[in-house]
Amino acid sequence: MGSSDVLAPDLKSILSLIRFRNLVIGSATVLTGSYVTIQVPWNNDLILNVILQMISVSCFMAAGNILNDIMDIEIDRISHPLRSLPSKKVSIKQAWYLVIIFSIISILSASYGVYILNKIGLEWIPLAIIWIVSFTLMISYEIGPKTKKYGYLGNLIIGGMLGLVIIYGGASVGKYNYSVTLCIALMATFIGISREIIKDVHDLEGDLKWGRRTFPILIGVHNSRKLAYIFALLGVISIMLPFIMNWGNLEYWMIMFQGPTMYVLLCLNGPMSTGNDKKAIKSLLISMVLGLIGFFLLNILLPYIN
C-alpha cells in the first residue's frame, strides 16, 4: 500500500479537489435565487432552509467535482498534471470516500429542506425533483451512459445544471417559476455552456487521445470559440430580458446594475479571438459572479428605489 493511501491529504489539496471557489459561488447562487424569488415574509424556517440548501448544493458540487476528477484522471495526467489526483496528493480511495461523504450530506440537507417546506405549507415537490434530476444528470454524465464523452451534450448538461442551481434557490423558499429567476437561470446556463466549450478547447490534446467528441474536435477550435461567444451573447440577452419586459417591477434604467456583467461578456471577443482561453474561462466565471451580485443588490435596493 502506497503512502498516499495511508497519509491524510492536506487541506489545500482537498480544497483544490473540490474546487472550493466554485462551491462558494454555488452557495451564493442559491442565496441569490432564494432572495430574488421569495414571495412570502422571511421566517426562521425559510432562513434555515436556505442555509441547508446552500450546504446541499456545495456538497453536491464537491462530490461532482471529485467524481469528475476520478473519471478524468488519465486525461488530467496530460491536461492538468498538477491537480490533486494526478499529482497523487490525494489517492483514488480517499477521493471515493469524499464523494460518499459529500453526497450523504447533500441528500440529508435536501431531505430536511423538503420536510421544512412541507411543514410550513409551501411547495416542496420542486425542490425534491430538481435535486433528483441534477443527481441523475451527474451520474449519467460521469458514470453511465457517460454523456461527457459526447462533449457537446456534456456542455449543455453542465450549463443546464448551473441554471438549475438558481431555480433550486427559488424552490428552497417554495417558489420556482418566477420570471426574473428563470432569466437569471438562463444567464447562468448560457455562460456555463460558453465556459465549458472554452474549457474543451483548452483540454483538446487530452480529449483527442481519449476519443471524446467535443465541439473543438467536431467543428474545430476557431468555430468553437465563435460558438462560445454566441452563447455569451445569449447570456447578455437573458440579463436584459427582465428589464426590457418590466418583469418583477424592474425598470429599464435598472439595467445599470448589470452593466459590469454585460461589459465583461461583450469584451470576451478579444481573448476568444486571440486564443487566450485561460483569460476567457476566468472572465466567464467573473461575469457570472457579477451577474449574481447585480441581481442580489438590486433586489435589496428595489423597495427603496421603486
C-alpha positions, 0 to 999 in steps of 0.5 A: 500500500502506497503512502498516499493511501495511508497519509491524510491529504492536506487541506489545500489539496482537498480544497483544490479537489473540490474546487472550493471557489466554485462551491462558494459561488454555488452557495451564493447562487442559491442565496441569490435565487432564494432572495430574488424569488421569495414571495412570502415574509422571511421566517426562521424556517425559510432562513434555515432552509436556505442555509441547508440548501446552500450546504446541499448544493456545495456538497453536491458540487464537491462530490461532482467535482471529485467524481469528475476528477476520478473519471478524468484522471488519465486525461488530467495526467496530460491536461492538468498534471498538477491537480490533486489526483494526478499529482497523487496528493490525494489517492483514488480511495480517499477521493471515493470516500469524499464523494460518499461523504459529500453526497450523504450530506447533500441528500440529508440537507435536501431531505430536511429542506423538503420536510421544512417546506412541507411543514410550513405549507409551501411547495416542496415537490420542486425542490425534491425533483430538481435535486433528483434530476441534477443527481441523475444528470451527474451520474449519467454524465460521469458514470453511465451512459457517460454523456461527457464523452459526447462533449457537446451534450456534456456542455449543455448538461453542465450549463443546464445544471448551473441554471438549475442551481438558481431555480433550486434557490427559488424552490428552497423558499417554495417558489420556482417559476418566477420570471426574473429567476428563470432569466437569471437561470438562463444567464447562468446556463448560457455562460456555463455552456460558453465556459465549458466549450472554452474549457474543451478547447483548452483540454483538446490534446487530452480529449483527442487521445481519449476519443471524446467528441467535443465541439473543438474536435467536431467543428474545430477550435476557431468555430468553437470559440465563435460558438462560445461567444454566441452563447455569451451573447445569449447570456447578455440577452437573458440579463436584459430580458427582465428589464426590457419586459418590466418583469418583477417591477424592474425598470429599464434604467435598472439595467445599470446594475448589470452593466459590469456583467454585460461589459465583461461578456461583450469584451470576451471577443478579444481573448476568444479571438486571440486564443487566450482561453485561460483569460476567457474561462476566468472572465466567464466565471467573473461575469457570472459572479457579477451577474449574481451580485447585480441581481442580489443588490438590486433586489435589496435596493428595489423597495427603496428605489421603486 
